[in-house]
Amino acid sequence: MEVEAVQNRNTLINKLTTQKEWDLIVIGGGATGLGIALEAVSRGYSALLIEQADFAKGTSSRSTKLVHGGVRYLAQGDIQLVREASIERGLLWRNAPHLVKNQTFIIPIYTWWDRLKYTIGLKLYDWISGTLSLGSSVFISRTKALQKLPNIKTEGLVGGVMYHDGQFDDSRLAINLVQTIIEQGGVALNYTKVTGLIKEDGQHISGVKITDTETNRQFTCKAKAVINATGVFVDAILQMDNPTGSKSITASQGVHLVLDKKFYPANDALMIPATSDGRVLFAVPWHNKVVVGTTDTPVNEASLEPQALEKEIAFILENASRYFVQQPKRSDVLSVFAGLRPLAAPTNDNQKTKEISRSHKIMVTPSHLFTILGGKWTTYRKMGEDMVDRIEKELQWPHKKTATRQLAIHGALTDVNLSDPLYFYGSDTVKVKALMNGHSNEWLSKSLQIHEAQVIWAVRHEMARTVEDVLSRRTRALLLDARESIRMAEPVATIMAKELQKDNNWVQEQVEAYTKLAQGYLLQ
């Protein structure tokens, strides 16, 4: 299917009525669901992916923007998870080079014992990565550390340990995965909600009931396998299958603050290895800003719009201030965003969330509902491979070999100019620029370098349906500068209304809804 068909929602919706039965229906349009759907279609299976909101609306657009092996998992002794993540990091770097870059990180060293500990630990990290390592770690002198880490506290600084990991744009990867799934012959739809499971024989799941939330059209879709990949919401789907089932997931909240680069004007990312409560904190350059985070706070209820707690904000500012010469205050925060990590429910009630394994877990109910728990962006491809392998085994299908290890993601481009504000479009950059040339040369935001042509492109080719889709996930305006994004809401809504054939009432509703949502990303 040509990429131009990606934007044609009606064509995709109509497939819900014309396809008699799918091999797989995947519920959930975050990293995990997208990985499973792509794995399935690339093996030749028919696959439908359903997402109740927008692709990557939840946790998958709110990460620390790292594709990493997991340095802190190494400290916990989880060598297997580090090995798996390190391999997947290398594969993703190869398959989506327009979105994943080799990022150097520096750990500032203030004691000779820390120098020994982190030098040895990161050499082990290099070794575990094998041939897919992004580069060797090395100790750097105090002089070089001061050159590379401007605005870092100098008192007692011995030097630094520099290592390599990946850095990426999460929701842009999600959109490119959607495009890849459709190009491979699959169907992926946002704003479609599963409202029930079908059991034709009263025992085994044979399909799902779906509502298109834009039109309220209802569909019944049959499938040989139904996969629950809804992250922190997996229990809601599990309860459709078995209302008396026990809780299988626990959620941990991670908060990030976005600051101007003046607080950390470096190209190398900073890794603070030991915060006041023993966690790891990162300061990562991203789209000409710096993302500082994260926290690890257990929460009782899952939400599509989790809110940062005051103690989490204070924790990040306090620990950043211990290392930055110019100490950030609340008023300096451009945006604050929170994501919920789906973790397999702990077996020990006293277990802290930071101690629960980040590896993924697959469950199969007696009715053949396939559910995946845990995991992270870095291992999304491996989660997809493991799930499809498990389905083949459980349903006794002939095994088909994975095709995603070397599968280029839509937009893949090796010669990436990171100084180009549109670099993350990859091979589509030329087309976006051609669209720009056909419109006014006015930027919607000069500070964020967002052009009206990007809004048009998002609607036509990236399935953007709301102002939030454009400003939060097709561009990253909401996360980079929430106030600036609010200012852009009305012109974005006006452009979208023309493309989607909506009226002025729609424009007003969209502006009001977006403004209300974006207030939650501001520190009042």
C-alpha positions as CSV (number, residue, x, y, z in Angstrom):
1,M,0.0,0.0,0.0
2,E,1.3,3.5,-0.9
3,V,2.2,5.7,2.1
4,E,-0.3,8.3,0.8
5,A,-3.0,5.9,1.9
6,V,-1.9,6.2,5.5
7,Q,-3.9,9.4,5.9
8,N,-7.1,8.0,4.5
9,R,-8.9,7.0,7.6
10,N,-12.1,6.0,5.8
11,T,-10.3,3.5,3.7
12,L,-8.8,1.9,6.8
13,I,-12.1,2.0,8.7
14,N,-13.9,0.3,5.8
15,K,-11.5,-2.7,6.1
16,L,-13.2,-3.5,9.5
17,T,-16.3,-4.4,7.5
18,T,-14.6,-6.1,4.4
19,Q,-12.1,-8.3,6.2
20,K,-13.9,-11.5,7.3
21,E,-11.3,-12.6,9.8
22,W,-7.9,-11.3,11.0
23,D,-5.0,-13.5,12.0
24,L,-4.3,-11.0,14.9
25,I,-6.1,-8.1,16.5
26,V,-3.8,-6.0,18.7
27,I,-5.4,-3.8,21.4
28,G,-3.2,-0.8,22.2
29,G,-1.3,1.6,20.1
30,G,1.8,2.3,22.2
31,A,5.3,0.9,21.8
32,T,4.3,-2.7,22.7
33,G,1.2,-3.0,20.5
34,L,3.0,-1.3,17.5
35,G,5.9,-3.8,17.9
36,I,3.5,-6.8,17.9
37,A,1.5,-5.6,14.9
38,L,4.6,-4.9,12.9
39,E,6.1,-8.3,13.8
40,A,2.9,-9.9,12.7
41,V,2.5,-8.2,9.3
42,S,6.1,-8.5,8.4
43,R,5.7,-12.3,8.9
44,G,2.8,-12.3,6.5
45,Y,-0.1,-12.4,9.0
46,S,-3.1,-10.1,8.6
47,A,-3.1,-7.7,11.6
48,L,-5.4,-5.0,12.9
49,L,-4.2,-2.6,15.6
50,I,-6.8,-0.7,17.6
51,E,-6.0,2.4,19.8
52,Q,-8.7,4.1,22.0
53,A,-6.9,7.5,21.9
54,D,-4.0,8.6,19.7
55,F,-1.0,6.4,19.0
56,A,1.5,6.7,21.8
57,K,-0.9,9.0,23.8
58,G,0.1,7.4,27.1
59,T,3.5,6.3,28.4
60,S,5.0,5.8,24.9
61,S,5.2,9.6,24.3
62,R,6.5,10.4,27.8
63,S,9.8,8.6,28.1
64,T,13.2,9.9,29.0
65,K,13.9,9.8,25.3
66,L,16.6,7.1,25.7
67,V,17.2,3.9,23.8
68,H,19.4,2.2,26.3
69,G,20.7,-1.0,27.6
70,G,19.9,0.1,31.2
71,V,22.9,1.0,33.3
72,R,20.9,0.9,36.5
73,Y,19.6,-2.7,35.6
74,L,23.3,-3.6,35.6
75,A,23.7,-2.3,39.1
76,Q,20.7,-4.5,40.1
77,G,22.5,-7.6,38.6
78,D,19.9,-8.1,35.7
79,I,22.5,-9.1,33.1
80,Q,20.0,-10.8,30.9
81,L,17.8,-7.7,30.6
82,V,20.9,-5.5,29.9
83,R,22.1,-7.9,27.2
84,E,18.6,-8.0,25.5
85,A,18.2,-4.2,25.7
86,S,21.7,-3.6,24.4
87,I,21.1,-5.8,21.3
88,E,17.7,-4.1,20.6
89,R,19.3,-0.6,21.0
90,G,21.8,-1.5,18.3
91,L,19.1,-2.9,16.0
92,L,16.9,0.2,16.4
93,W,19.8,2.5,15.7
94,R,20.3,0.6,12.5
95,N,16.6,0.5,11.5
96,A,15.6,4.0,12.4
97,P,18.7,6.1,12.1
98,H,16.7,9.3,11.4
99,L,15.2,9.1,14.9
100,V,17.9,7.3,17.0
101,K,21.3,8.8,17.5
102,N,24.5,7.7,19.3
103,Q,24.5,9.8,22.4
104,T,27.5,10.2,24.7
105,F,26.8,10.3,28.4
106,I,29.1,11.5,31.1
107,I,29.1,10.6,34.8
108,P,30.9,13.3,36.8
109,I,33.3,11.7,39.2
110,Y,34.0,13.2,42.7
111,T,35.8,10.4,44.4
112,W,38.5,7.9,43.4
113,W,36.3,5.0,44.5
114,D,33.6,6.2,42.1
115,R,36.1,6.4,39.4
116,L,37.0,2.7,39.9
117,K,33.4,1.6,40.3
118,Y,32.0,3.3,37.3
119,T,34.9,2.6,35.0
120,I,34.7,-1.1,35.7
121,G,30.9,-1.2,35.6
122,L,30.7,0.6,32.2
123,K,33.4,-1.6,30.7
124,L,31.1,-4.5,31.6
125,Y,28.3,-2.6,30.0
126,D,30.4,-2.3,26.8
127,W,31.2,-6.0,26.8
128,I,27.6,-7.1,27.3
129,S,26.6,-5.0,24.2
130,G,29.1,-7.0,22.0
131,T,29.2,-6.1,18.3
132,L,26.1,-3.8,18.7
133,S,27.9,-1.5,21.1
134,L,27.6,2.2,20.2
135,G,31.2,2.9,21.4
136,S,33.6,2.2,24.2
137,S,33.5,3.9,27.6
138,V,36.5,5.8,28.8
139,F,37.6,7.8,31.9
140,I,38.2,11.5,31.1
141,S,40.3,14.0,33.0
142,R,39.0,16.8,35.2
143,T,40.1,19.3,32.5
144,K,38.2,17.5,29.7
145,A,35.2,16.9,32.0
146,L,35.0,20.7,32.6
147,Q,35.2,21.3,28.9
148,K,32.4,18.9,28.1
149,L,30.2,19.7,31.1
150,P,29.8,23.5,31.2
151,N,27.8,24.7,34.2
152,I,28.6,21.6,36.2
153,K,29.7,21.9,39.9
154,T,33.5,22.0,40.0
155,E,34.3,21.5,43.7
156,G,35.9,18.1,44.3
157,L,35.5,17.1,40.6
158,V,38.1,14.4,39.8
159,G,37.0,13.7,36.2
160,G,34.3,11.8,34.4
161,V,33.4,8.5,32.9
162,M,32.0,8.8,29.3
163,Y,29.9,6.1,27.8
164,H,27.5,5.6,24.8
165,D,23.8,5.0,24.7
166,G,21.0,5.9,22.3
167,Q,18.7,8.9,22.3
168,F,15.5,9.2,20.3
169,D,12.1,10.8,19.8
170,D,9.5,8.4,21.1
171,S,6.2,9.5,19.6
172,R,7.8,10.2,16.2
173,L,9.0,6.6,16.2
174,A,5.4,5.5,17.0
175,I,4.0,7.4,14.0
176,N,6.7,5.9,11.7
177,L,5.9,2.4,13.0
178,V,2.2,3.0,12.2
179,Q,3.2,4.0,8.7
180,T,5.4,0.9,8.4
181,I,2.6,-1.4,9.5
182,I,0.3,0.0,6.9
183,E,2.9,-0.2,4.2
184,Q,3.4,-3.8,5.1
185,G,-0.3,-4.4,4.6
186,G,-1.7,-4.1,8.1
187,V,-4.3,-1.7,9.5
188,A,-3.7,0.6,12.4
189,L,-6.4,2.9,13.7
190,N,-6.5,5.6,16.4
191,Y,-9.6,6.8,18.2
192,T,-11.2,3.3,18.0
193,K,-12.1,1.5,21.2
194,V,-12.5,-2.1,22.1
195,T,-15.8,-2.3,24.0
196,G,-16.1,-6.1,24.4
197,L,-14.6,-9.5,23.6
198,I,-16.4,-12.1,21.5
199,K,-16.5,-15.8,22.6
200,E,-18.5,-17.7,19.9
201,D,-18.3,-21.1,21.7
202,G,-18.6,-19.5,25.1
203,Q,-15.0,-20.4,25.9
204,H,-12.4,-19.1,23.5
205,I,-12.1,-15.5,22.3
206,S,-12.8,-15.2,18.6
207,G,-12.9,-11.4,18.1
208,V,-13.7,-8.0,19.5
209,K,-16.4,-5.4,19.5
210,I,-15.0,-2.0,18.3
211,T,-16.4,1.6,18.4
212,D,-15.1,4.3,16.2
213,T,-15.2,7.1,18.8
214,E,-15.3,9.8,16.1
215,T,-18.5,8.6,14.5
216,N,-19.8,6.1,17.1
217,R,-20.0,3.5,14.3
218,Q,-19.7,0.0,15.8
219,F,-18.0,-3.0,14.4
220,T,-17.6,-6.7,15.2
221,C,-14.3,-8.1,14.0
222,K,-13.3,-11.7,14.1
223,A,-9.7,-12.9,14.8
224,K,-7.7,-16.0,15.4
225,A,-5.8,-14.3,18.1
226,V,-6.5,-11.2,20.3
227,I,-3.6,-9.5,22.0
228,N,-3.9,-7.2,25.0
229,A,-1.0,-4.7,24.8
230,T,-2.6,-1.8,26.6
231,G,0.2,-1.0,29.1
232,V,-1.1,0.3,32.4
233,F,-4.7,-0.5,31.3
234,V,-4.2,-4.2,30.7
235,D,-6.4,-5.2,33.7
236,A,-9.4,-3.4,32.1
237,I,-9.2,-5.8,29.1
238,L,-8.4,-8.8,31.3
239,Q,-11.6,-8.1,33.2
240,M,-13.6,-8.1,30.0
241,D,-12.4,-11.7,29.8
242,N,-12.7,-12.6,33.4
243,P,-14.4,-10.0,35.7
244,T,-13.2,-11.8,38.8
245,G,-9.5,-11.9,37.8
246,S,-6.8,-10.6,40.2
247,K,-4.7,-7.5,39.5
248,S,-1.8,-8.2,37.2
249,I,-0.2,-4.8,36.8
250,T,1.2,-2.0,39.0
251,A,2.0,1.4,37.8
252,S,5.0,3.6,38.5
253,Q,5.1,7.2,37.6
254,G,8.1,8.9,36.0
255,V,8.2,12.7,35.8
256,H,10.4,14.9,33.6
257,L,11.2,18.6,33.6
258,V,12.1,20.4,30.4
259,L,14.5,23.4,30.7
260,D,16.2,25.9,28.5
261,K,19.7,24.7,27.3
262,K,21.3,27.6,29.2
263,F,21.1,25.4,32.4
264,Y,23.1,22.6,30.7
265,P,24.6,23.9,27.4
266,A,26.3,20.6,26.5
267,N,26.1,18.1,23.7
268,D,26.9,15.2,26.0
269,A,24.1,14.0,28.3
270,L,24.7,14.0,32.0
271,M,24.0,10.9,34.2
272,I,23.8,11.5,37.9
273,P,24.3,8.0,39.3
274,A,23.2,8.4,42.9
275,T,20.4,10.9,43.8
276,S,19.3,11.6,47.4
277,D,17.2,8.4,47.4
278,G,19.6,6.2,45.4
279,R,18.0,6.5,41.9
280,V,19.6,7.6,38.6
281,L,18.8,11.0,37.1
282,F,19.5,12.1,33.5
283,A,19.9,15.5,31.9
284,V,19.5,14.8,28.1
285,P,19.8,17.3,25.3
286,W,16.7,17.0,23.1
287,H,15.4,19.3,20.3
288,N,17.5,22.2,21.5
289,K,16.2,21.9,25.1
290,V,17.3,19.7,28.0
291,V,15.1,16.9,29.6
292,V,15.8,16.2,33.2
293,G,14.4,13.1,34.9
294,T,13.1,10.8,36.0
295,T,11.3,9.7,39.2
296,D,9.9,6.3,40.2
297,T,6.7,6.8,42.2
298,P,4.1,4.1,42.7
299,V,0.5,5.2,41.8
300,N,-2.8,3.6,42.6
301,E,-4.7,4.5,39.4
302,A,-3.8,4.6,35.8
303,S,-4.7,7.7,33.8
304,L,-4.2,8.9,30.2
305,E,-3.0,12.3,31.7
306,P,-1.0,11.6,34.8
307,Q,0.0,14.7,36.8
308,A,3.4,15.3,38.4
309,L,3.4,15.4,42.2
310,E,4.9,18.3,44.0
311,K,7.4,16.0,45.7
312,E,8.6,14.7,42.3
313,I,9.1,18.2,40.9
314,A,11.0,19.2,44.0
315,F,13.1,16.0,43.9
316,I,14.3,16.7,40.3
317,L,15.0,20.4,40.9
318,E,16.9,19.7,44.1
319,N,19.1,16.9,42.6
320,A,19.7,18.9,39.4
321,S,20.8,21.9,41.6
322,R,23.4,19.7,43.3
323,Y,25.2,19.5,39.9
324,F,24.3,22.6,37.9
325,V,26.1,25.9,38.7
326,Q,23.0,27.8,37.5
327,Q,20.3,26.3,39.6
328,P,16.9,26.0,37.9
329,K,13.8,27.2,39.7
330,R,10.1,26.3,39.2
331,S,9.6,29.4,37.0
332,D,12.4,28.1,34.7
333,V,10.5,24.9,33.8
334,L,9.2,25.1,30.2
335,S,7.1,21.9,30.5
336,V,6.6,19.1,33.0
337,F,5.3,15.7,31.8
338,A,4.6,12.4,33.5
339,G,4.4,8.9,32.2
340,L,3.2,5.7,33.8
341,R,5.4,2.6,33.6
342,P,3.4,-0.7,33.4
343,L,5.2,-3.2,35.7
344,A,4.2,-6.7,36.5
345,A,2.5,-6.7,39.9
346,P,5.0,-7.4,42.7
347,T,4.9,-10.7,44.5
348,N,6.3,-9.1,47.6
349,D,4.1,-6.3,49.1
350,N,7.2,-4.5,50.4
351,Q,8.9,-4.5,47.0
352,K,9.7,-0.9,45.8
353,T,8.8,-0.1,42.2
354,K,12.4,0.6,41.3
355,E,13.2,-3.0,42.3
356,I,10.5,-4.6,40.1
357,S,12.0,-6.1,36.9
358,R,11.5,-4.0,33.7
359,S,11.6,-7.2,31.6
360,H,8.3,-8.1,29.8
361,K,6.0,-11.0,30.7
362,I,3.4,-12.8,28.5
363,M,0.2,-14.3,29.9
364,V,-2.3,-16.5,28.1
365,T,-5.7,-16.9,29.7
366,P,-7.8,-20.2,29.4
367,S,-9.9,-18.3,26.8
368,H,-6.8,-17.5,24.7
369,L,-6.5,-13.8,25.5
370,F,-2.8,-13.0,25.0
371,T,-1.6,-10.3,27.3
372,I,1.9,-8.7,27.6
373,L,3.0,-6.9,30.7
374,G,6.0,-4.7,31.5
375,G,8.8,-3.9,29.0
376,K,10.1,-0.6,27.6
377,W,10.6,1.3,24.4
378,T,14.1,-0.1,23.8
379,T,12.8,-3.7,23.6
380,Y,9.6,-3.0,21.7
381,R,10.8,-5.1,18.7
382,K,11.8,-8.1,20.9
383,M,8.4,-8.0,22.7
384,G,6.7,-8.2,19.4
385,E,8.8,-11.1,18.3
386,D,8.3,-13.0,21.6
387,M,4.5,-12.4,21.5
388,V,4.1,-13.7,17.9
389,D,6.3,-16.7,18.6
390,R,4.1,-17.4,21.7
391,I,0.9,-17.2,19.6
392,E,2.3,-19.5,17.0
393,K,3.1,-22.0,19.7
394,E,-0.1,-21.8,21.6
395,L,-2.3,-22.0,18.5
396,Q,-0.1,-24.5,16.8
397,W,0.6,-22.4,13.7
398,P,3.6,-23.2,11.6
399,H,6.5,-21.0,12.9
400,K,7.6,-18.1,10.7
401,K,10.9,-16.5,11.2
402,T,11.1,-12.9,12.4
403,A,11.6,-10.3,9.7
404,T,12.0,-7.2,11.9
405,R,15.7,-7.4,12.9
406,Q,16.7,-5.8,9.6
407,L,13.5,-4.1,8.7
408,A,13.9,-0.4,8.0
409,I,11.3,1.8,9.7
410,H,9.4,4.3,7.6
411,G,11.6,7.4,7.1
412,A,14.9,5.6,7.6
413,L,17.7,7.7,6.3
414,T,21.4,7.2,7.1
415,D,22.6,10.7,6.1
416,V,20.8,12.7,8.8
417,N,21.6,16.4,9.2
418,L,20.8,16.9,12.9
419,S,21.0,20.7,12.5
420,D,18.0,20.7,10.2
421,P,14.9,21.4,12.4
422,L,13.0,18.9,10.2
423,Y,15.6,16.1,10.5
424,F,13.2,13.7,12.3
425,Y,11.1,13.3,9.2
426,G,14.0,11.3,7.7
427,S,13.3,10.4,4.0
428,D,10.0,12.4,4.2
429,T,11.9,15.7,4.9
430,V,12.1,16.5,1.2
431,K,8.3,16.1,0.8
432,V,7.6,18.2,3.9
433,K,9.9,21.0,2.6
434,A,8.1,20.8,-0.8
435,L,4.8,21.3,1.0
436,M,6.4,24.3,2.9
437,N,7.4,25.9,-0.5
438,G,3.8,25.7,-1.6
439,H,2.6,27.7,1.5
440,S,3.6,30.9,3.3
441,N,7.0,31.0,4.7
442,E,5.7,32.0,8.1
443,W,6.6,29.7,11.0
444,L,3.9,29.0,13.5
445,S,6.6,29.1,16.1
446,K,10.1,30.5,15.4
447,S,11.4,29.4,18.7
448,L,10.3,25.8,18.2
449,Q,10.7,26.0,14.4
450,I,7.3,24.6,13.6
451,H,5.8,25.4,10.2
452,E,2.1,25.3,9.1
453,A,3.2,22.7,6.4
454,Q,4.0,20.3,9.3
455,V,0.4,20.6,10.5
456,I,-0.9,19.8,7.0
457,W,1.5,16.9,6.7
458,A,0.4,15.5,10.0
459,V,-3.2,15.5,9.0
460,R,-2.7,14.1,5.5
461,H,0.0,11.5,6.2
462,E,0.3,10.9,9.9
463,M,-3.4,10.4,11.0
464,A,-3.5,13.5,13.3
465,R,-7.1,14.1,14.3
466,T,-6.8,16.8,17.0
467,V,-4.8,19.8,17.9
468,E,-3.3,17.7,20.7
469,D,-2.1,15.1,18.3
470,V,-0.2,17.7,16.3
471,L,1.2,19.8,19.2
472,S,2.0,16.9,21.5
473,R,3.0,14.0,19.3
474,R,3.5,14.9,15.6
475,T,5.5,17.9,16.7
476,R,6.7,18.0,20.3
477,A,5.7,21.5,21.1
478,L,3.7,20.6,24.3
479,L,6.7,18.9,25.8
480,L,9.3,21.4,24.7
481,D,7.4,24.6,25.7
482,A,3.9,24.3,27.0
483,R,3.2,28.1,27.0
484,E,4.4,28.5,23.4
485,S,2.2,25.5,22.4
486,I,-0.9,27.1,23.9
487,R,-0.2,30.2,21.8
488,M,-0.1,28.0,18.7
489,A,-3.3,26.2,19.4
490,E,-5.7,28.5,17.4
491,P,-3.7,28.7,14.2
492,V,-3.1,24.9,14.3
493,A,-6.8,24.3,14.8
494,T,-7.7,26.6,11.9
495,I,-5.3,24.8,9.5
496,M,-6.6,21.4,10.6
497,A,-10.2,22.5,10.2
498,K,-9.6,23.3,6.6
499,E,-7.9,19.9,6.0
500,L,-10.6,17.9,7.9
501,Q,-13.5,20.0,6.7
502,K,-14.6,21.1,10.2
503,D,-16.4,24.3,11.2
504,N,-15.6,27.2,13.5
505,N,-17.3,25.4,16.4
506,W,-14.8,22.6,16.1
507,V,-11.9,25.1,16.1
508,Q,-13.2,26.6,19.3
509,E,-13.7,23.3,21.0
510,Q,-10.3,22.1,20.0
511,V,-8.6,25.3,21.3
512,E,-10.4,25.1,24.6
513,A,-9.7,21.4,25.1
514,Y,-6.0,21.8,24.2
515,T,-5.5,24.8,26.4
516,K,-7.1,23.0,29.4
517,L,-4.9,20.0,28.8
518,A,-1.7,22.0,28.3
519,Q,-2.3,23.8,31.6
520,G,-1.3,20.5,33.3
521,Y,2.1,20.8,31.7
522,L,2.8,24.1,33.3
523,L,4.1,24.8,36.8
524,Q,1.7,27.4,38.2
